[in-house]
Amino acid sequence: MTHWINRLLSPLGVTLKKKSSLDALQAILWDAQQQNTTLVRQMEEQVQLNEQCQQRNTTLTQRVEDVIRINSENLNETRAILGNLVRDQEQKNLHELEFAMFSRWQLMDRLEEVAPYPAREVCPLCGEALPNNLKEYRTECIFHGGRLVRYQCPYCDVIFGPEKMLNLSPYALGEEYKWHYSFCNEGASLEKELRAFHELKPRRDGCYLNYGAGRWSHTTEILRNEGWNVFDYEPYAAETGEAVIRDKQKLAKMKFDGIFSQDLMEHLRNPIDELRFMSSLLNPGGVMNHVTGCWEYMYEYTRFHLFFFLGRSREVLASRAGMHLVSYKQEILEGLMPYYSCLFSLPEGVHKNYHGEEAIQEGV
């Protein structure tokens, strides 16, 4: 019996010498059972403690996330409030500026009623003496510029005015544009500018100029990305860069194989002088393409449009600027904006220096 029990106890390292040792073995087994029970209980308590800790951590994490979410919501709400306040203030400033512009031009109109501008004696385009009974065109400026009164020359057909804009000094006119651009954006002109450029029949090795490009034009950026060598001239440009020219004296020292513009000619106070200056920038064989609805009597609702080149006035403009009117194109397609363009070139065998003075082209 003892031998059999010892075989069973051998894994425990316990050996019975005699039968009386059975009681001692039972005591050892009881103690082992008690220790095992205690160990199991301790393990269960540890598992329970771990679960409690995990639950606390989960609760704490949730609280932290709630705090972050609340702070984020508060921050976003604060940002939204501040953004609304800024926009409201900007809108208020714009309304005040618009009201100031409206009041200014209303006052100018009242003063003109009391003391009218002297009647022009000669046409600002063809230079012919004007009669007293000129055809009159009246409208209102949609940009708070008040009453617009223009007149048509019976000799060249150009419509000019309003006098209150033509009589501004260059500085005052420049300020007028700055104020205007502070609350008005230019209309989209990309498609027309791209077409005006390609109608120049440009060469890959040529150099070209977008004259009066506007502050928001992306035409030149697109053309340069396509590999064309194109520059912008815009004295009111918001940014400067490699392709942007703001200084007219710097521009006068450059030469181009073609010049194009979109909605420029009607803004020029002295279109003959300006076209003559542009012609001085052309290389021999260079051409200009100017696109505007104001080759006809269109877009008359703004004070910034000073000339409308109807009828004979396009030929007169070209001739007095020392240019040749190659072609006048007009397209009115249903569903599309009308397209009017004048293509100009230097007379054959003539090029000009930067003063606009004619010289004979060498080799001709």
Sequence and secondary structure as in RCSB ss.txt:
>XXXX:A:sequence
MTHWINRLLSPLGVTLKKKSSLDALQAILWDAQQQNTTLVRQMEEQVQLNEQCQQRNTTLTQRVEDVIRINSENL
NETRAILGNLVRDQEQKNLHELEFAMFSRWQLMDRLEEVAPYPAREVCPLCGEALPNNLKEYRTECIFHGGRLVR
YQCPYCDVIFGPEKMLNLSPYALGEEYKWHYSFCNEGASLEKELRAFHELKPRRDGCYLNYGAGRWSHTTEILRN
EGWNVFDYEPYAAETGEAVIRDKQKLAKMKFDGIFSQDLMEHLRNPIDELRFMSSLLNPGGVMNHVTGCWEYMYE
YTRFHLFFFLGRSREVLASRAGMHLVSYKQEILEGLMPYYSCLFSLPEGVHKNYHGEEAIQEGV
>XXXX:A:secstr
 HHHHHHHHGGGT   SSTTHHHHHHHHHHHHHHHHHHHHHHHHHHHHHHHHHHHHHHHHHHHHHHHHHHHHHHH
HHHHHHHHHHHHHHHHHHHHHHHHHHHHHHHHHHHHHHHS     SB TTT  B  S  EEEEEE TTS  EEEE
EE TTT  EE  HHHHTS HHHHHHHHHHHHTT      HHHHHHHHHTT   TT EEEEET  TT  HHHHHHH
TT EEEEE TT S  BTTEE  HHHHHT  EEEEEEES GGG SSHHHHHHHHHHTEEEEEEEEEE GGGSS  T
TSTT  EE  TTHHHHHHHHTT EEEEEEEE  TTS  EEEEEEE  TTEEE TT  EEE TT 
